[in-house]
């Protein structure tokens, strides 16, 4: 499986990406192994699972390139973002 995911830090900043190993990638973010996310504690707030790497990568690209797609996803996640 491949995953598109969204994580949130203690400052309510969001980061999203895709990976084949969600657990390992999450640990990398929290262990400071990613330049963009080091120095923060992150919580997983959302993920989508895909059967192919191409589909997960396409979802990340869609979110990064189209503001409407990101806005729609944020509306879907609103409850989770407020609780975490």
The first five atom37 places (N, CA, C, CB, O) and aatype in JSON, in Angstrom:
{
  "aatype": [20, 20, 20, 20, 20, 20, 20, 20, 20, 20, 20, 20, 20, 20, 20, 20, 20, 20, 20, 20, 20, 20, 20, 20, 20, 20, 20, 20, 20, 20, 20, 20, 20, 20, 20, 20, 20, 20, 20, 20, 20, 20, 20, 20, 20, 20, 20, 20, 20, 20, 20, 20, 20, 20, 20, 20, 20, 20, 20, 20, 20, 20, 20, 20, 20, 20, 20, 20, 20, 20, 20, 20, 20, 20, 20, 20, 20, 20, 20, 20, 20, 20, 20, 20],
  "atom_mask": [
    [1, 1, 1, 1, 1],
    [1, 1, 1, 1, 1],
    [1, 1, 1, 1, 1],
    [1, 1, 1, 1, 1],
    [1, 1, 1, 1, 1],
    [1, 1, 1, 1, 1],
    [1, 1, 1, 1, 1],
    [1, 1, 1, 1, 1],
    [1, 1, 1, 1, 1],
    [1, 1, 1, 1, 1],
    [1, 1, 1, 1, 1],
    [1, 1, 1, 1, 1],
    [1, 1, 1, 1, 1],
    [1, 1, 1, 1, 1],
    [1, 1, 1, 1, 1],
    [1, 1, 1, 1, 1],
    [1, 1, 1, 1, 1],
    [1, 1, 1, 1, 1],
    [1, 1, 1, 1, 1],
    [1, 1, 1, 1, 1],
    [1, 1, 1, 1, 1],
    [1, 1, 1, 1, 1],
    [1, 1, 1, 1, 1],
    [1, 1, 1, 1, 1],
    [1, 1, 1, 1, 1],
    [1, 1, 1, 1, 1],
    [1, 1, 1, 1, 1],
    [1, 1, 1, 1, 1],
    [1, 1, 1, 1, 1],
    [1, 1, 1, 1, 1],
    [1, 1, 1, 1, 1],
    [1, 1, 1, 1, 1],
    [1, 1, 1, 1, 1],
    [1, 1, 1, 1, 1],
    [1, 1, 1, 1, 1],
    [1, 1, 1, 1, 1],
    [1, 1, 1, 1, 1],
    [1, 1, 1, 1, 1],
    [1, 1, 1, 1, 1],
    [1, 1, 1, 1, 1],
    [1, 1, 1, 1, 1],
    [1, 1, 1, 1, 1],
    [1, 1, 1, 1, 1],
    [1, 1, 1, 1, 1],
    [1, 1, 1, 1, 1],
    [1, 1, 1, 1, 1],
    [1, 1, 1, 1, 1],
    [1, 1, 1, 1, 1],
    [1, 1, 1, 1, 1],
    [1, 1, 1, 1, 1],
    [1, 1, 1, 1, 1],
    [1, 1, 1, 1, 1],
    [1, 1, 1, 1, 1],
    [1, 1, 1, 1, 1],
    [1, 1, 1, 1, 1],
    [1, 1, 1, 1, 1],
    [1, 1, 1, 1, 1],
    [1, 1, 1, 1, 1],
    [1, 1, 1, 1, 1],
    [1, 1, 1, 1, 1],
    [1, 1, 1, 1, 1],
    [1, 1, 1, 1, 1],
    [1, 1, 1, 1, 1],
    [1, 1, 1, 1, 1],
    [1, 1, 1, 1, 1],
    [1, 1, 1, 1, 1],
    [1, 1, 1, 1, 1],
    [1, 1, 1, 1, 1],
    [1, 1, 1, 1, 1],
    [1, 1, 1, 1, 1],
    [1, 1, 1, 1, 1],
    [1, 1, 1, 1, 1],
    [1, 1, 1, 1, 1],
    [1, 1, 1, 1, 1],
    [1, 1, 1, 1, 1],
    [1, 1, 1, 1, 1],
    [1, 1, 1, 1, 1],
    [1, 1, 1, 1, 1],
    [1, 1, 1, 1, 1],
    [1, 1, 1, 1, 1],
    [1, 1, 1, 1, 1],
    [1, 1, 1, 1, 1],
    [1, 1, 1, 1, 1],
    [1, 1, 1, 1, 1]
  ],
  "atom_positions": [
    [[0.84, -1.18, 0.0], [0.0, 0.0, 0.0], [0.89, 1.25, 0.0], [-0.96, 0.0, 1.22], [2.03, 1.23, 0.45]],
    [[0.32, 2.32, -0.51], [0.98, 3.62, -0.54], [0.03, 4.63, 0.09], [1.37, 4.04, -2.0], [-1.19, 4.49, 0.0]],
    [[0.59, 5.63, 0.71], [-0.22, 6.54, 1.51], [0.05, 8.0, 1.18], [0.01, 6.3, 2.98], [1.2, 8.41, 1.01]],
    [[-1.01, 8.77, 1.11], [-0.95, 10.22, 1.14], [-1.32, 10.58, 2.58], [-1.92, 10.92, 0.05], [-2.31, 10.05, 3.09]],
    [[-0.56, 11.45, 3.23], [-0.81, 11.72, 4.64], [-0.69, 13.21, 4.95], [0.16, 10.93, 5.51], [-0.07, 13.97, 4.2]],
    [[-1.3, 13.6, 6.06], [-1.2, 14.97, 6.57], [-0.82, 14.86, 8.04], [-2.56, 15.77, 6.38], [-1.44, 14.12, 8.8]],
    [[0.2, 15.62, 8.43], [0.61, 15.68, 9.83], [0.52, 17.13, 10.3], [2.06, 15.12, 10.01], [0.55, 18.06, 9.5]],
    [[0.42, 17.29, 11.62], [0.25, 18.62, 12.22], [1.2, 18.74, 13.41], [-1.22, 18.86, 12.66], [1.36, 17.78, 14.17]],
    [[1.82, 19.91, 13.57], [2.73, 20.09, 14.7], [2.08, 20.92, 15.8], [4.02, 20.74, 14.24], [0.93, 21.32, 15.7]],
    [[2.85, 21.16, 16.85], [2.32, 21.87, 18.02], [1.94, 23.33, 17.72], [3.34, 21.85, 19.14], [1.21, 23.95, 18.49]],
    [[2.42, 23.87, 16.6], [2.07, 25.23, 16.18], [0.9, 25.24, 15.19], [3.28, 25.92, 15.55], [0.6, 26.26, 14.58]],
    [[0.25, 24.09, 15.05], [-0.87, 23.9, 14.12], [-0.46, 24.05, 12.65], [-1.96, 24.88, 14.43], [-1.31, 24.34, 11.8]],
    [[0.82, 23.86, 12.36], [1.28, 23.86, 10.97], [1.04, 22.48, 10.39], [2.79, 24.26, 10.88], [1.17, 21.47, 11.08]],
    [[0.68, 22.44, 9.12], [0.4, 21.18, 8.44], [1.49, 20.86, 7.43], [-0.97, 21.23, 7.75], [2.07, 21.76, 6.82]],
    [[1.76, 19.58, 7.28], [2.69, 19.09, 6.27], [2.05, 17.88, 5.64], [4.11, 18.75, 6.89], [1.41, 17.08, 6.34]],
    [[2.19, 17.72, 4.34], [1.63, 16.53, 3.69], [2.63, 15.95, 2.72], [0.32, 16.88, 2.97], [3.51, 16.63, 2.2]],
    [[2.47, 14.65, 2.48], [3.36, 13.94, 1.59], [2.8, 12.57, 1.28], [4.75, 13.82, 2.2], [1.65, 12.27, 1.6]],
    [[3.62, 11.73, 0.64], [3.22, 10.36, 0.35], [4.37, 9.43, 0.66], [2.76, 10.21, -1.12], [5.54, 9.82, 0.64]],
    [[4.03, 8.18, 0.94], [5.05, 7.2, 1.32], [4.51, 5.78, 1.15], [5.5, 7.42, 2.78], [3.3, 5.57, 1.06]],
    [[5.41, 4.83, 1.09], [5.02, 3.42, 1.05], [4.96, 2.83, 2.46], [6.01, 2.61, 0.18], [4.31, 1.81, 2.68]],
    [[5.61, 3.47, 3.41], [5.65, 2.98, 4.79], [5.28, 4.13, 5.73], [7.06, 2.39, 5.14], [6.15, 4.89, 6.16]],
    [[4.02, 4.23, 6.03], [3.51, 5.36, 6.82], [4.13, 5.41, 8.21], [2.0, 5.28, 6.93], [4.51, 6.49, 8.67]],
    [[4.24, 4.29, 8.88], [4.8, 4.26, 10.24], [6.26, 4.74, 10.24], [4.7, 2.84, 10.83], [6.65, 5.56, 11.06]],
    [[7.04, 4.21, 9.32], [8.45, 4.59, 9.23], [8.59, 6.07, 8.9], [9.18, 3.73, 8.17], [9.41, 6.77, 9.49]],
    [[7.81, 6.55, 7.96], [7.89, 7.95, 7.55], [7.51, 8.88, 8.7], [6.98, 8.21, 6.33], [8.14, 9.92, 8.91]],
    [[6.47, 8.52, 9.43], [6.04, 9.31, 10.58], [7.17, 9.41, 11.61], [4.77, 8.71, 11.22], [7.43, 10.49, 12.15]],
    [[7.82, 8.3, 11.88], [8.95, 8.3, 12.83], [10.09, 9.18, 12.32], [9.45, 6.87, 13.07], [10.74, 9.86, 13.1]],
    [[10.34, 9.16, 11.01], [11.39, 10.01, 10.44], [11.08, 11.48, 10.67], [11.54, 9.73, 8.93], [11.97, 12.27, 10.99]],
    [[9.83, 11.86, 10.51], [9.45, 13.25, 10.76], [9.72, 13.63, 12.21], [7.96, 13.48, 10.41], [10.25, 14.71, 12.48]],
    [[9.36, 12.78, 13.13], [9.51, 13.09, 14.56], [10.93, 12.92, 15.08], [8.6, 12.23, 15.36], [11.27, 13.43, 16.15]],
    [[11.77, 12.21, 14.33], [13.17, 12.04, 14.73], [14.08, 13.07, 14.08], [13.64, 10.64, 14.39], [15.31, 12.97, 14.2]],
    [[13.51, 14.04, 13.38], [14.31, 15.09, 12.76], [15.04, 14.67, 11.51], [15.29, 15.61, 13.72], [16.02, 15.31, 11.13]],
    [[14.6, 13.61, 10.86], [15.28, 13.1, 9.67], [14.78, 13.74, 8.38], [15.11, 11.61, 9.59], [15.24, 13.39, 7.3]],
    [[13.85, 14.67, 8.48], [13.32, 15.38, 7.32], [13.59, 16.86, 7.52], [11.79, 15.09, 7.11], [13.19, 17.43, 8.54]],
    [[14.26, 17.49, 6.56], [14.64, 18.9, 6.7], [13.43, 19.8, 6.95], [15.36, 19.37, 5.44], [13.49, 20.7, 7.78]],
    [[12.34, 19.55, 6.25], [11.15, 20.41, 6.34], [10.39, 20.26, 7.66], [10.22, 20.11, 5.21], [9.65, 21.16, 8.04]],
    [[10.58, 19.15, 8.35], [9.76, 18.91, 9.54], [10.56, 18.73, 10.83], [8.92, 17.69, 9.32], [9.97, 18.47, 11.88]],
    [[11.88, 18.86, 10.76], [12.65, 18.68, 12.0], [12.38, 19.81, 12.98], [14.16, 18.6, 11.69], [11.88, 20.87, 12.6]],
    [[12.7, 19.57, 14.21], [12.52, 20.52, 15.32], [11.07, 20.69, 15.75], [13.08, 21.87, 14.93], [10.74, 21.66, 16.43]],
    [[10.21, 19.78, 15.38], [8.82, 19.83, 15.82], [8.35, 18.43, 16.19], [7.91, 20.44, 14.71], [8.92, 17.43, 15.77]],
    [[7.3, 18.38, 16.98], [6.61, 17.13, 17.29], [5.37, 17.09, 16.4], [6.24, 17.02, 18.83], [4.58, 18.04, 16.39]],
    [[5.21, 16.02, 15.66], [4.13, 15.91, 14.67], [3.13, 14.85, 15.09], [4.7, 15.57, 13.29], [3.47, 13.86, 15.73]],
    [[1.87, 15.09, 14.71], [0.79, 14.12, 14.93], [0.15, 13.82, 13.58], [-0.27, 14.66, 15.96], [-0.08, 14.72, 12.78]],
    [[-0.12, 12.57, 13.36], [-0.82, 12.18, 12.14], [-2.28, 12.56, 12.29], [-0.66, 10.65, 11.85], [-2.94, 12.15, 13.25]],
    [[-2.8, 13.36, 11.35], [-4.2, 13.78, 11.45], [-5.07, 13.23, 10.32], [-4.28, 15.29, 11.44], [-6.29, 13.26, 10.41]],
    [[-4.43, 12.71, 9.25], [-5.23, 12.21, 8.13], [-4.35, 11.39, 7.21], [-5.88, 13.39, 7.35], [-3.17, 11.69, 7.02]],
    [[-4.93, 10.34, 6.63], [-4.23, 9.64, 5.55], [-5.23, 8.97, 4.63], [-3.24, 8.59, 6.12], [-6.36, 8.67, 5.01]],
    [[-4.78, 8.75, 3.4], [-5.55, 8.01, 2.4], [-4.64, 6.91, 1.89], [-6.04, 8.94, 1.23], [-3.45, 7.14, 1.67]],
    [[-5.18, 5.71, 1.69], [-4.4, 4.57, 1.22], [-4.67, 4.31, -0.25], [-4.71, 3.31, 2.05], [-5.81, 4.43, -0.71]],
    [[-3.63, 3.96, -0.99], [-3.72, 3.68, -2.42], [-2.98, 2.39, -2.73], [-3.14, 4.86, -3.26], [-2.04, 2.01, -2.03]],
    [[-3.42, 1.72, -3.77], [-2.76, 0.48, -4.18], [-1.49, 0.74, -4.96], [-3.71, -0.36, -5.0], [-0.6, -0.12, -5.0]],
    [[-1.37, 1.9, -5.59], [-0.18, 2.15, -6.4], [0.54, 3.42, -5.96], [-0.56, 2.27, -7.87], [-0.07, 4.37, -5.49]],
    [[1.84, 3.38, -6.13], [2.69, 4.53, -5.85], [2.26, 5.72, -6.7], [4.17, 4.18, -6.11], [2.22, 6.85, -6.23]],
    [[1.93, 5.45, -7.94], [1.52, 6.51, -8.87], [0.29, 7.26, -8.37], [1.25, 5.91, -10.25], [0.22, 8.48, -8.47]],
    [[-0.69, 6.53, -7.84], [-1.91, 7.17, -7.35], [-1.64, 8.05, -6.12], [-2.96, 6.11, -7.0], [-2.18, 9.15, -6.03]],
    [[-0.83, 7.57, -5.2], [-0.5, 8.36, -4.0], [0.29, 9.6, -4.39], [0.29, 7.5, -2.99], [0.05, 10.69, -3.86]],
    [[1.24, 9.44, -5.3], [2.03, 10.57, -5.77], [1.16, 11.59, -6.5], [3.15, 10.08, -6.7], [1.35, 12.8, -6.34]],
    [[0.21, 11.09, -7.29], [-0.71, 11.97, -8.0], [-1.59, 12.76, -7.03], [-1.6, 11.15, -8.96], [-1.88, 13.94, -7.26]],
    [[-2.0, 12.13, -5.94], [-2.82, 12.82, -4.94], [-2.02, 13.96, -4.29], [-3.31, 11.83, -3.86], [-2.53, 15.06, -4.12]],
    [[-0.76, 13.68, -3.94], [0.09, 14.72, -3.37], [0.26, 15.87, -4.36], [1.46, 14.14, -2.97], [0.16, 17.04, -3.98]],
    [[0.51, 15.54, -5.6], [0.67, 16.56, -6.64], [-0.6, 17.39, -6.79], [1.03, 15.9, -7.99], [-0.54, 18.62, -6.92]],
    [[-1.74, 16.73, -6.77], [-3.03, 17.41, -6.89], [-3.21, 18.42, -5.75], [-4.18, 16.38, -6.88], [-3.64, 19.55, -5.98]],
    [[-2.9, 18.01, -4.55], [-3.05, 18.89, -3.39], [-2.08, 20.07, -3.48], [-2.81, 18.1, -2.08], [-2.45, 21.2, -3.17]],
    [[-0.84, 19.82, -3.91], [0.16, 20.89, -3.99], [-0.14, 21.88, -5.11], [1.53, 20.29, -4.19], [0.15, 23.07, -4.97]],
    [[-0.7, 21.41, -6.2], [-0.89, 22.28, -7.36], [-2.24, 22.98, -7.42], [-0.71, 21.5, -8.6], [-2.36, 24.04, -8.04]],
    [[-3.24, 22.41, -6.8], [-4.58, 22.96, -6.94], [-5.12, 23.37, -5.57], [-5.52, 21.95, -7.61], [-5.45, 22.52, -4.75]],
    [[-5.2, 24.67, -5.34], [-5.68, 25.19, -4.07], [-7.07, 24.69, -3.72], [-5.67, 26.68, -4.1], [-7.38, 24.5, -2.54]],
    [[-7.9, 24.48, -4.73], [-9.26, 24.02, -4.48], [-9.25, 22.61, -3.88], [-10.09, 24.03, -5.79], [-10.05, 22.31, -2.99]],
    [[-8.35, 21.76, -4.35], [-8.25, 20.4, -3.81], [-7.8, 20.44, -2.35], [-7.26, 19.54, -4.65], [-8.31, 19.69, -1.52]],
    [[-6.84, 21.32, -2.03], [-6.37, 21.45, -0.65], [-7.48, 22.0, 0.24], [-5.13, 22.37, -0.6], [-7.65, 21.54, 1.36]],
    [[-8.22, 22.99, -0.26], [-9.33, 23.57, 0.52], [-10.4, 22.52, 0.79], [-9.95, 24.77, -0.23], [-10.95, 22.46, 1.89]],
    [[-10.7, 21.7, -0.2], [-11.71, 20.65, -0.03], [-11.24, 19.62, 1.01], [-12.0, 19.94, -1.39], [-12.02, 19.19, 1.85]],
    [[-9.97, 19.24, 0.94], [-9.44, 18.28, 1.91], [-9.46, 18.89, 3.32], [-8.0, 17.87, 1.52], [-9.79, 18.19, 4.28]],
    [[-9.12, 20.16, 3.46], [-9.15, 20.81, 4.78], [-10.56, 20.82, 5.34], [-8.61, 22.25, 4.68], [-10.74, 20.66, 6.55]],
    [[-11.57, 21.01, 4.49], [-12.95, 20.95, 4.97], [-13.28, 19.55, 5.48], [-13.94, 21.35, 3.85], [-13.93, 19.39, 6.51]],
    [[-12.82, 18.52, 4.76], [-13.05, 17.14, 5.19], [-12.36, 16.86, 6.52], [-12.55, 16.16, 4.13], [-12.87, 16.1, 7.34]],
    [[-11.2, 17.46, 6.74], [-10.4, 17.19, 7.93], [-10.72, 18.13, 9.08], [-8.94, 17.29, 7.6], [-10.16, 17.96, 10.17]],
    [[-11.59, 19.09, 8.9], [-11.81, 20.15, 9.89], [-12.02, 19.61, 11.3], [-13.01, 20.97, 9.48], [-11.41, 20.11, 12.25]],
    [[-12.85, 18.61, 11.45], [-13.12, 18.04, 12.77], [-11.83, 17.49, 13.39], [-14.18, 16.94, 12.68], [-11.57, 17.72, 14.57]],
    [[-11.04, 16.76, 12.61], [-9.82, 16.16, 13.13], [-8.78, 17.21, 13.48], [-9.25, 15.17, 12.12], [-8.04, 17.06, 14.45]],
    [[-8.71, 18.27, 12.69], [-7.73, 19.32, 12.96], [-8.06, 20.06, 14.24], [-7.69, 20.31, 11.79], [-7.15, 20.46, 14.97]],
    [[-9.32, 20.23, 14.53], [-9.72, 20.92, 15.76], [-9.52, 20.06, 17.0], [-11.18, 21.33, 15.66], [-9.27, 20.59, 18.09]],
    [[-9.61, 18.75, 16.85], [-9.49, 17.84, 17.99], [-8.05, 17.51, 18.33], [-10.23, 16.57, 17.72], [-7.74, 17.22, 19.49]],
    [[-7.17, 17.56, 17.36], [-5.79, 17.13, 17.62], [-4.9, 18.27, 18.03], [-5.22, 16.47, 16.41], [-3.71, 18.06, 18.28]]
  ]
}
